[in-house]
Amino acid sequence: MIKEKINVKYYIRKDNQKIFFDYKKIAEPGEKAWLVDTIDRTEEFTAFTNKGKVSKPQRSKYEVVNEEAERKLQERSVLKAQTAIDLPRAIELAKVVDEAFKDKMGDLFLEYDYVEEGEFDDSKTPGWVTIKVKTSHSNWYQDVDNAPSTYYYQVPVEVEAQARELQAIRKKHQNDDTFSFWKCDYYKREVRVADHPNS
């Protein structure tokens, strides 16, 4: 018996009972997906046979849903097997990136006012390269005239390749509960680009 939590989200067209796993594919030629009347469902599977089949008590009444759960289980099993290779590599890369920060620990945060200083790009921070960008989704912005802050996460330019490889490994294992993200966490410089001070 294999114990693994697998969720399968699917859509059933109300007019013809066809099942789809990708909402964008429910529309037939000439239809708009958002206008198709559907029933949205999610089924959770937690027990599989040793051959990777959904256990009898948990089987969905829809065979395609069982097959999707089994496909996802196989996909996850492959990903978990790769953890044995990827995690040691990620830890090694994190050490290399962290070493590059040895003399830069006082430079981990930077506020950048794009109203006064213009649009931000890496040319404004010589020696640093952006590897990830995130925009704030805080509810605070709903009641003010300010634009949401954007955060640029940077590393020293000499470890760009290692940081990008590390980030790709971490992204690959996003939904893998066997991957220890904290073991391969790494220093990043945060550049907050905004039109207002951080309060």
C-alpha positions as CSV (number, residue, x, y, z in Angstrom):
1,M,0.0,0.0,0.0
2,I,1.3,3.4,-1.0
3,K,0.2,6.3,1.2
4,E,0.3,9.6,-0.6
5,K,-2.0,12.6,-0.7
6,I,-3.0,13.4,-4.3
7,N,-5.7,15.9,-5.2
8,V,-7.4,15.9,-8.6
9,K,-9.3,18.9,-9.6
10,Y,-11.6,18.5,-12.6
11,Y,-14.5,20.1,-14.4
12,I,-17.7,18.4,-15.7
13,R,-19.6,20.1,-18.5
14,K,-23.2,20.2,-17.5
15,D,-24.5,19.8,-21.1
16,N,-22.6,16.6,-22.1
17,Q,-21.0,15.4,-18.8
18,K,-17.5,15.4,-20.4
19,I,-14.7,15.7,-17.8
20,F,-11.7,18.0,-18.2
21,F,-8.7,18.7,-16.0
22,D,-7.7,21.9,-17.7
23,Y,-10.4,24.6,-17.6
24,K,-9.1,26.2,-20.8
25,K,-9.8,23.0,-22.7
26,I,-13.5,22.6,-21.8
27,A,-14.7,24.9,-24.6
28,E,-15.6,23.3,-27.9
29,P,-14.9,25.2,-31.2
30,G,-16.7,28.5,-31.2
31,E,-17.2,28.5,-27.4
32,K,-15.6,30.6,-24.7
33,A,-14.4,28.5,-21.8
34,W,-15.7,31.0,-19.2
35,L,-19.2,30.7,-20.7
36,V,-19.4,26.9,-20.4
37,D,-21.6,25.8,-17.5
38,T,-19.5,23.3,-15.4
39,I,-19.5,21.5,-12.1
40,D,-16.1,22.0,-10.5
41,R,-14.9,19.2,-8.3
42,T,-11.8,18.1,-6.4
43,E,-11.2,14.6,-5.1
44,E,-8.5,13.6,-2.7
45,F,-6.8,10.2,-2.8
46,T,-4.6,9.0,0.0
47,A,-4.2,5.2,-0.6
48,F,-2.8,3.4,-3.7
49,T,-1.9,-0.2,-4.3
50,N,1.7,-1.1,-4.6
51,K,1.3,-1.0,-8.4
52,G,0.2,2.6,-8.2
53,K,-3.5,2.1,-8.7
54,V,-6.1,4.0,-6.6
55,S,-7.3,1.7,-3.8
56,K,-10.8,0.2,-4.3
57,P,-12.4,2.1,-1.4
58,Q,-11.2,5.4,-2.7
59,R,-11.9,4.9,-6.4
60,S,-13.8,7.7,-8.1
61,K,-16.9,6.9,-10.1
62,Y,-15.1,8.5,-13.0
63,E,-12.3,6.2,-14.4
64,V,-10.5,9.2,-16.0
65,V,-10.2,10.8,-12.5
66,N,-8.7,7.6,-11.1
67,E,-6.3,7.6,-14.1
68,E,-5.3,11.2,-13.4
69,A,-4.7,10.5,-9.7
70,E,-2.5,7.5,-10.7
71,R,-0.6,9.7,-13.2
72,K,0.0,12.3,-10.6
73,L,1.2,9.7,-8.1
74,Q,3.7,8.4,-10.7
75,E,4.8,12.0,-11.4
76,R,5.3,12.7,-7.7
77,S,7.2,9.4,-7.2
78,V,9.6,10.4,-9.9
79,L,10.1,13.8,-8.4
80,K,10.7,12.4,-4.9
81,A,13.3,10.0,-6.4
82,Q,15.1,13.0,-7.8
83,T,15.2,14.6,-4.4
84,A,18.1,12.3,-3.5
85,I,20.1,13.9,-6.3
86,D,18.7,17.4,-6.3
87,L,18.9,18.2,-2.5
88,P,22.6,17.6,-2.1
89,R,23.3,19.7,-5.2
90,A,21.0,22.5,-3.9
91,I,22.8,22.5,-0.6
92,E,26.1,22.7,-2.3
93,L,24.9,25.6,-4.5
94,A,23.4,27.5,-1.5
95,K,26.8,27.3,0.2
96,V,28.5,28.8,-2.9
97,V,25.9,31.7,-3.0
98,D,26.1,32.3,0.7
99,E,29.9,32.5,0.5
100,A,29.6,35.3,-2.0
101,F,27.6,37.3,0.6
102,K,30.4,37.0,3.2
103,D,31.4,40.6,2.9
104,K,28.0,41.9,1.9
105,M,25.9,41.2,4.9
106,G,25.3,44.9,5.6
107,D,23.9,45.2,2.1
108,L,20.9,42.8,2.2
109,F,18.2,45.4,1.9
110,L,17.8,48.4,-0.4
111,E,15.0,50.9,-0.8
112,Y,14.6,52.3,-4.3
113,D,12.2,55.1,-5.1
114,Y,11.4,54.9,-8.8
115,V,9.6,58.2,-8.7
116,E,12.8,60.0,-7.8
117,E,15.3,57.6,-9.3
118,G,13.5,56.3,-12.4
119,E,12.6,52.8,-13.4
120,F,14.7,50.1,-11.8
121,D,16.9,47.6,-13.5
122,D,20.2,45.8,-12.7
123,S,22.3,48.6,-14.2
124,K,21.2,50.7,-11.1
125,T,23.0,48.1,-8.8
126,P,26.4,47.3,-10.3
127,G,27.8,44.0,-9.2
128,W,24.3,42.6,-8.5
129,V,21.9,40.6,-10.7
130,T,18.2,40.0,-10.2
131,I,17.2,36.4,-10.1
132,K,13.6,36.7,-8.9
133,V,10.9,39.5,-8.9
134,K,7.7,39.6,-6.8
135,T,5.0,42.2,-6.6
136,S,3.2,42.8,-3.3
137,H,-0.4,41.7,-3.2
138,S,-1.1,43.4,0.2
139,N,-4.6,44.6,0.9
140,W,-3.1,47.9,2.0
141,Y,-2.9,49.0,-1.6
142,Q,-6.7,48.9,-2.0
143,D,-7.2,52.0,0.1
144,V,-4.3,54.1,-1.1
145,D,-3.2,55.8,-4.3
146,N,0.3,54.1,-4.2
147,A,1.4,51.4,-6.6
148,P,2.2,48.0,-5.1
149,S,5.8,47.5,-4.2
150,T,7.9,45.3,-6.3
151,Y,10.7,43.2,-4.8
152,Y,13.8,42.4,-6.8
153,Y,15.8,39.6,-5.2
154,Q,19.5,39.8,-6.2
155,V,22.7,37.9,-5.8
156,P,26.3,39.0,-6.5
157,V,26.9,38.7,-10.2
158,E,29.7,36.2,-9.8
159,V,27.2,33.6,-8.5
160,E,24.4,34.2,-10.9
161,A,24.7,30.8,-12.6
162,Q,24.7,29.0,-9.2
163,A,21.7,31.0,-7.9
164,R,19.7,30.3,-11.0
165,E,20.4,26.6,-10.9
166,L,19.5,26.5,-7.2
167,Q,16.3,28.4,-7.9
168,A,15.3,26.0,-10.7
169,I,15.8,23.0,-8.4
170,R,13.7,24.7,-5.6
171,K,11.0,25.5,-8.1
172,K,11.0,22.0,-9.5
173,H,10.4,20.6,-6.0
174,Q,7.7,23.1,-5.0
175,N,5.1,20.5,-4.1
176,D,7.5,17.9,-2.9
177,D,7.1,17.3,0.8
178,T,10.4,15.3,0.9
179,F,12.5,18.2,-0.2
180,S,14.0,20.2,2.6
181,F,13.8,23.8,1.4
182,W,15.3,25.2,4.6
183,K,18.5,23.1,4.1
184,C,19.2,24.9,0.8
185,D,17.9,28.4,1.7
186,Y,20.3,31.1,0.6
187,Y,21.0,34.7,1.0
188,K,19.4,37.1,-1.4
189,R,19.6,40.9,-1.5
190,E,16.1,42.4,-1.4
191,V,15.6,45.6,-3.4
192,R,12.2,47.2,-2.7
193,V,11.1,49.3,-5.6
194,A,8.2,51.6,-4.6
195,D,6.7,55.1,-4.8
196,H,6.3,55.2,-1.0
197,P,8.3,54.4,2.1
198,N,7.9,51.0,3.8
199,S,5.9,51.5,6.9
